Structures are given as C-alpha cells and as structure tokens.
Amino acid sequence: MEVHEYGSPDAQIVLVQPIDDHDNKLIESELAAIREGCGDGFRLVTFKINDWNRELSPWEAPAVFGQDDFGNGAADTLQEILKYCTDRTKTYYIGGYSLAGLFALWAAYQTGLFEGVAAASPSMWFPGFAEYMREHEIHARRVYLSLGDREEKTRNPVMATVGDRIREAHTLLREKGIDCTLEWNAGNHFADADKRTAKAFLWAIGHKTEAKKEVDIKETSKFISLILRHKPEAIGISLDEHGWADVQELIEGIGKTRPISMEILEEIVRTDEKQRYSFNEDKTLIRANQGHSIPVDVELEEVTPPEVLYHGTGEKFKASIDREGLKPKSRLYVHLSADTETARKVGMRHGRPVIYQVDARKMHEDGYVFYKSVNGVWLTKAVPVSYLQEGRG
Ligand code: HQG
C-alpha cells in the first residue's frame, strides 16, 4: 500500500486516513484546513486504497450502486495500517470520507489503538453495519459523525437510509457513553470532502476550544429553554402569567448544576441563533419568545399571514397528519415558518423530513387566527387537513 506522511514528524497526535485518488488531490487543502484549526501539532498518514469497495468493506455485500459487489478486505487493510501505528507514545486517530469513514468506525471496533474516530459522510447504509454496531463494543472514546444535508435525498433506496442509520448510530454511541457528535453539513455527498474530513479530525482530537465553548453555551441554552418553556419547577422557580422568570432566580437555579452568570446569560440571549429569549427593559425578567408547553400568554401579536406558510415534520408523522391535520401536540401552538429551508431544518429534528405547505391565506379568510412571535415564528392553534398540501423538500 502506498503510504504518505504529512505534518510534523514528532507530533504526538497521529491522524490515519485511507484515501483514494480523489482524496489525494484534495490532501493539501485538507491539511491546510487542519492546520488552520490546530496549528502544526499533528502528523497525517494517508494510505492509498486501490480497490475501494473491496479493501474498505468489513464483509462481503452485494453492489449497492454500480456493478461492483463489496468484498471483505477491511481486515487486511487494517493489518497494514496497524504496522505504521506502533509507537505507543503517540495518540492515534482514524478517519476518512465515505466508505473510508465507515471503515474508520469499524476499525475502532477491532482495536483499542484509536483514541478517536473521524467519520465524515460515512457510508452508514452499508448492509448489516447498524446491526453490527448494536451487537459489538466500540473501543474509541470520541466519535465524530457527519453527513451532508442532501445525502439522504437519493433515489437509491439503500443509500437513502444513510440519514436514519447515522442518527441511530449517534444515539446508540451516546447511550453507550461515547463522546459522540453528529454534524450536518450543507450539500450532497460530493461536496467539500477535504473540509469535511478536516473538521472531523479536528473534532476527534478535541481541538478547537471555541467549539467546546459553543457546546457548553449550547447545552446551557437548551437547559434554559427547558426551564422557560416547559419545566420551571426543575430549578424550583415559577413563571408569571406572561411567561416571565426572575433573572436572579434563574441564575441561582441554573448555577446549582452548571456555570452561569449574568454575562453568560446575556451572551446566550444575544447570540441565540433563533433569538429564543427576551429580557424585559431593565433585564430583571427573562422569557422564551415561543415554544411553550405550559400555558402562558406571551402577548403574541396577531397578524395577517402570508399566502403560504410551511411546516416541517418527520416522515413517521405523515400518516397521522394526513388523517387529522397539524396539532400542537405538547406545545401551545403549531409552529410554521415562512420559508422551506427553515421548515426542512425543523423537520430534520424528527428523522427524514417532510414539508407541508399550509394555505395560510385561505385559513385566514376562513377566520383562523395567526400569530407571529417576536423571533419570527408563525403560530396557529391547528391546521385542518383541507389546508395542507405536501410540498417539496
Ligand atoms: C407533529 C423548534 C402526528 C409535528 C423548531 C411535529 C420549531 C403530528 C411534532 C419548534 C401531528 C411536534 C417546534 C399529528 C403535528 N399527528 N404528529 N396530527 N400534528 N405533529 O418539537 O414543529 O429549537 O413540538 O409535525 O425550530 O417540530 O425548540 O414541534 O413534528 O420552531 O426553539 O408533532 O421547536 O424550535 O414536535 O418544532 P415539536 P416542531 P426550538
């Protein structure tokens, strides 16, 4: 096997990556992206794979695309790779793109050598792999998974399962206590393999202190959303009839389990990507702008909706929605958005997304009331089937 080494020879961190010709052409830009994230403190060793579908497949399987069946060469390939990973003073990470991403994940079930796995757009649709993961124990401590947000939109029925398989894998690994993340990149399978792989390695080596900070802020923000929308009693506070919580009480309550301060709270409110929260004028009170399950009146503004609004949901809810229309479920309102892109993102939280188009103008003419929250989410009590049409995803 053709082996190439890049980066600092003495680096403690060694990244291992099976590549093909295409990856090889992109290797300089991948390296640049890794350097940008963590400087020069790494070594990258690439292993040139000649027969991709055979040398990276853990077991034989019939062709999923094209004519080529999958072989069972992964074990031999891993043996070759391990010959280069013998320095016990180093920390090894394995990663790759597509079938090499799947191979990297599989390799972490074979050996405890790899501290982390960087699986960028891995071929999680590989026949039998989901079962394999359920039945075996992984040895790596950190696993990065990513997928392009268009990848499951393929006509190939096996490859179309890639989204659901990767979501399952993410849940499974987290349940097993593995530090695992699933990142959605923009685009299809053929976009940005170099940058996606670099990002994967950077996460796996636990770099990017900024990313870590983001994670903590995100986690605290999620907790705040739980408190302000659903369960104030979780930290022993209550909301008034308009959904306001006392800022001091909130900070003290959250402070029992995580680091928080007025500065952090202000940063969360200011930077929240959906502008979920608002302070009152003198910042003594705070509330969520929408999304509640507890009955509070956040003084929503009643407005005339645009002609069409969208609702993104998961495919698994489709049959029920087609029968009974959109219901608010555990929240006070059905959430709608003005554009399909937002609807698709909301839908992806529930599995394979389905987008409904809502004839908002007709509903409004027929007397239904619409509200717009201060952060731009459209809300209405329910949408009967007659106003719904399955739209394009
Ligand atoms: C579905 C996020 C079966 C509905 C987002 C949805 C949003 C039905 C799920 C906000 C149904 C409820 C809300 C029926 C509706 N049968 N299923 N008849 N009618 N459903 O999470 O709209 O990040 O409560 O389609 O961005 O997904 O939290 O609502 O899939 O704005 O700020 O029941 O939450 O914002 O799920 O999301 P959810 P949602 P945040």
Residues whose N, C-alpha, C, O or C-beta is under 5 A from the ligand:
A	BS01	HQG	G291 G312 T313 G314 F317 S320 I321 E324 G325 L326 K327 P328 K329 R331 H335 V346 H350
